[in-house]
Amino acid sequence: MEGNGNSEEIRAGKANRVTWVGFLINLVLTVFKLAAGVIGRSGAMLADAIHSLSDFITDIVVLVSFRMVKKPADEDHEYGHGKYETLATAFIGIALLFVGLGILYNGAKNVWSVLVLGQSIDAPGIIALVAALVSIIVKEWLFRYTKKTGDEINSQAVIANAWHHRSDAFSSVGTLVGIGGAILLGNRWRILDPLAAIVVSFFILKVAWQITRGSLRELLEESLDEETKKSIMEIVGQVEGVLEPHDLRTRKNGNRIVVDIHVRVKNETTIVEAHNLNNVIEFRLKERFGENTLISIHTEPEHE
């Protein structure tokens, strides 16, 4: 238990470090983009700035969740606090959905006002174009840095936050195209600004749905995929002395998997031998799926 606690302390430390870096960068970038949107008269840049603002919320969620995740198992949470990480991931996905829908709505409203109502859109300024370019470079770097850390510590919450950074970069790409087209191609092409925002919103919504769906499945205790379950059965079945692995049940708890399985052994097997068999099974499963894997083995005689 102590080793597991130290492991979670290390994970939480790395997650907090990368999230604080993102938080501070988002603070500077959001202020810059808001100013550029106002001064540059760009609706797309203002929407982009609001997207960056939403990153603050998800950064805070990740920081708070890992304060809970790093806590060792206790009387109230005997399997640890991994679900807080899953809950944080779901929150990030839902936040991204709202961001995507907001950008889609604003873009569609501006396109409608131009095509149907005949209204004009202000020409964006160069500062908005510069802000979009800076945002793309910074947010893409932040995505790669955060994604690398998330993969290292096997944290879906950190990985989801990384994709939130990339969605901001995607948003800025659309903003760059829209603002650039509106500036370089003249008045007739100012509609490119909101059109680009609409296109980008679909990318954001796709990522948001993937993140939300995966975390909700985990919160609802959905079983692991068939390939993983097949791998578990093969590993257990290859242990010498195990006759018939069956009644496999699986789920996820944060960054680790939970395995509940029944095995049959020969009738003459002693308690000590059965215990040693279980130790071998646990060792091999943890060797394949990680030291934090939670394993429960029910041993049965060959013939009951």
C-alpha positions in Angstrom: 0.0 0.0 0.0 2.9 2.3 0.8 4.5 1.7 -2.6 1.2 2.5 -4.3 0.9 5.7 -2.4 4.4 6.8 -3.4 3.5 6.0 -7.0 0.4 8.1 -6.9 2.5 10.9 -5.3 4.9 10.9 -8.2 2.0 10.8 -10.7 0.2 13.7 -9.0 3.5 15.7 -8.9 4.0 15.3 -12.6 0.4 16.1 -13.4 0.4 19.2 -11.2 3.6 20.4 -12.8 2.4 20.2 -16.4 -1.0 21.6 -15.4 0.5 24.6 -13.7 2.6 25.3 -16.8 -0.5 25.2 -18.9 -2.4 27.4 -16.4 0.1 30.2 -16.5 0.5 30.1 -20.3 -3.3 30.2 -20.7 -3.5 33.2 -18.4 -1.1 35.2 -20.5 -2.5 33.9 -23.8 -6.1 34.6 -22.9 -5.4 38.2 -21.9 -3.5 38.8 -25.1 -6.2 37.2 -27.3 -9.0 39.1 -25.6 -7.1 42.4 -26.2 -6.3 41.4 -29.8 -10.0 40.5 -30.4 -11.2 43.9 -29.1 -8.5 46.0 -30.7 -8.5 44.0 -33.9 -12.4 43.9 -34.1 -12.4 40.2 -34.7 -15.3 38.1 -33.6 -13.4 34.9 -34.3 -10.5 36.0 -32.1 -12.9 36.9 -29.3 -14.4 33.4 -29.6 -10.9 31.9 -29.6 -10.1 33.9 -26.5 -13.2 32.5 -24.7 -12.0 29.0 -25.7 -8.6 29.7 -24.1 -10.5 31.0 -21.0 -12.3 27.6 -20.7 -8.8 26.0 -20.3 -8.6 27.7 -16.9 -11.5 25.7 -15.7 -10.1 22.4 -16.9 -6.7 23.1 -15.5 -8.2 23.8 -12.1 -10.3 20.5 -12.4 -7.1 18.5 -13.1 -5.2 20.2 -10.2 -8.1 19.5 -7.7 -8.6 15.9 -8.9 -5.0 14.9 -8.4 -5.1 16.2 -4.9 -7.6 13.5 -4.3 -6.1 10.8 -6.6 -2.7 10.9 -4.7 -4.5 10.0 -1.4 -4.0 6.3 -0.4 -6.9 4.0 0.0 -8.9 4.6 3.1 -12.0 3.2 4.9 -14.3 5.3 2.6 -12.5 4.5 -0.6 -11.0 1.0 -0.2 -10.1 0.8 -3.9 -8.4 4.2 -3.8 -9.5 7.5 -5.3 -8.9 6.8 -9.0 -12.5 7.7 -10.0 -11.8 11.3 -9.2 -9.4 11.3 -12.2 -12.2 9.8 -14.4 -14.7 12.4 -13.2 -12.2 15.1 -14.1 -11.8 13.7 -17.6 -15.6 13.6 -18.0 -15.8 17.2 -16.9 -13.1 18.3 -19.4 -15.0 16.5 -22.2 -18.3 18.2 -21.3 -16.6 21.6 -21.0 -15.1 21.0 -24.5 -18.6 20.2 -25.8 -20.0 23.5 -24.6 -17.0 25.4 -26.0 -17.5 23.7 -29.4 -21.2 24.4 -29.4 -20.6 28.1 -28.4 -18.2 28.6 -31.2 -20.5 26.9 -33.7 -23.4 29.1 -32.5 -21.5 32.4 -32.8 -20.1 31.5 -36.2 -23.5 30.5 -37.6 -25.1 33.6 -36.2 -22.5 35.8 -37.9 -22.9 33.9 -41.2 -26.7 34.3 -41.0 -26.4 38.0 -40.4 -24.3 38.5 -43.5 -26.0 36.1 -45.9 -29.7 36.6 -44.9 -29.8 39.9 -43.1 -27.3 41.6 -45.3 -25.3 43.0 -42.4 -21.6 43.7 -42.7 -18.7 42.4 -40.6 -15.9 44.7 -39.5 -12.5 44.0 -41.1 -10.2 42.4 -38.5 -6.9 44.1 -37.7 -3.4 42.7 -38.1 -3.0 42.3 -34.3 -5.7 39.6 -34.4 -3.8 37.8 -37.1 -0.6 37.9 -35.0 -2.5 36.7 -31.9 -3.8 33.7 -33.9 -0.4 32.8 -35.1 1.1 33.0 -31.6 -1.7 30.9 -30.2 -1.2 28.1 -32.7 2.5 27.9 -31.9 2.2 28.1 -28.2 -0.8 25.8 -27.8 0.6 23.1 -30.1 3.8 23.0 -28.0 1.6 22.9 -24.9 -0.4 20.0 -26.3 2.8 18.0 -27.1 4.3 18.7 -23.7 1.0 17.8 -21.8 0.3 14.7 -24.0 3.8 13.4 -23.4 3.4 13.7 -19.6 -0.1 12.2 -19.7 1.2 9.2 -21.5 4.2 8.8 -19.1 1.9 8.7 -16.0 -1.0 7.0 -17.8 -3.5 9.7 -16.9 -6.6 10.1 -19.0 -7.4 13.4 -17.3 -4.0 14.9 -18.3 -4.3 13.5 -21.8 -7.8 15.0 -22.1 -6.5 18.3 -21.0 -3.8 18.0 -23.7 -6.5 17.6 -26.3 -8.2 20.7 -24.9 -5.0 22.6 -25.6 -4.9 21.2 -29.2 -8.5 22.1 -29.7 -7.5 25.6 -28.9 -4.7 25.4 -31.5 -7.3 24.1 -34.0 -9.6 27.0 -33.1 -6.7 29.4 -33.7 -5.9 27.8 -37.1 -9.5 28.5 -38.2 -9.2 32.0 -36.8 -5.9 32.6 -38.6 -7.5 31.4 -41.9 -10.6 33.5 -41.4 -8.8 36.7 -40.3 -6.1 36.3 -43.0 -8.7 35.8 -45.7 -10.8 38.8 -44.5 -7.7 41.0 -44.4 -6.1 39.9 -47.6 -9.1 39.2 -49.9 -11.2 42.3 -49.2 -14.7 43.1 -47.9 -16.5 40.3 -49.8 -14.4 37.7 -48.0 -14.9 38.9 -44.4 -17.4 36.1 -44.0 -14.4 33.7 -43.9 -13.9 34.7 -40.3 -17.1 33.2 -38.9 -17.0 30.3 -41.5 -13.6 29.2 -40.3 -14.9 29.3 -36.7 -17.8 26.9 -37.7 -15.4 24.4 -39.4 -13.1 24.4 -36.3 -16.1 23.9 -33.9 -16.8 20.5 -35.5 -13.2 19.3 -34.8 -13.6 20.4 -31.2 -17.0 18.7 -30.9 -15.5 15.4 -32.2 -12.7 15.4 -29.7 -15.0 16.4 -26.9 -17.4 13.5 -27.7 -14.6 11.0 -27.7 -13.3 12.2 -24.4 -16.7 12.3 -22.7 -17.9 9.0 -24.1 -14.8 7.1 -22.8 -14.9 8.6 -19.3 -18.7 8.1 -18.9 -18.2 4.4 -19.9 -15.7 4.1 -17.1 -17.9 5.8 -14.6 -20.7 3.5 -15.5 -18.4 0.5 -14.8 -18.3 -0.7 -18.4 -16.1 -3.8 -19.0 -12.7 -3.6 -20.7 -12.5 -4.2 -24.4 -12.7 -7.7 -25.8 -9.0 -7.7 -26.8 -7.9 -6.9 -23.2 -10.2 -9.5 -21.7 -8.9 -12.1 -24.2 -5.3 -11.3 -23.2 -6.2 -11.7 -19.5 -7.7 -15.1 -20.1 -4.7 -16.2 -22.1 -2.2 -15.1 -19.4 -4.2 -16.8 -16.6 -4.7 -20.0 -18.7 -1.0 -20.3 -19.4 -0.1 -20.6 -15.6 0.8 -24.2 -14.9 -1.7 -25.7 -12.5 -4.7 -23.6 -13.6 -7.3 -25.8 -15.3 -10.1 -23.5 -16.3 -10.2 -19.7 -15.9 -13.8 -18.5 -16.1 -16.3 -15.8 -14.9 -14.0 -13.0 -15.8 -15.2 -9.5 -14.8 -13.3 -6.3 -15.5 -13.5 -2.6 -15.2 -11.3 0.5 -14.9 -10.5 2.5 -11.8 -8.7 5.7 -12.8 -5.5 4.7 -14.5 -5.6 1.1 -13.4 -7.7 -1.9 -14.3 -9.7 -4.2 -12.0 -9.8 -7.9 -12.6 -12.1 -10.4 -10.9 -11.7 -14.0 -12.1 -12.4 -17.6 -11.0 -10.0 -20.5 -11.7 -10.2 -24.2 -11.2 -7.4 -26.4 -9.8 -6.9 -30.1 -9.3 -8.8 -31.5 -6.3 -5.6 -32.7 -4.6 -4.1 -29.1 -4.7 -3.3 -27.9 -1.2 -4.2 -24.5 0.1 -0.6 -23.5 0.0 -0.2 -24.6 -3.6 -3.4 -22.8 -4.6 -2.1 -19.6 -2.8 1.2 -19.9 -4.8 -0.8 -20.3 -8.0 -2.7 -17.1 -7.3 0.6 -15.3 -6.6 1.9 -16.3 -10.0 -1.3 -15.2 -11.7 -1.1 -11.8 -9.9 2.5 -11.4 -10.8 1.9 -12.1 -14.5 -1.1 -9.8 -14.8 0.7 -7.0 -13.0 3.7 -7.5 -15.2 1.4 -7.0 -18.3 -1.0 -4.3 -17.0 1.0 -2.5 -14.3 1.7 -2.8 -10.6 -1.4 -0.9 -9.6 -3.7 -3.5 -11.2 -6.4 -4.7 -8.7 -6.8 -8.5 -8.9 -9.3 -10.7 -7.1 -9.0 -14.5 -7.7 -11.6 -17.1 -6.6 -10.1 -20.6 -6.6 -12.4 -23.6 -7.1 -11.8 -27.4 -7.1 -11.7 -29.3 -10.3 -15.0 -31.1 -9.4 -17.4 -29.6 -6.9 
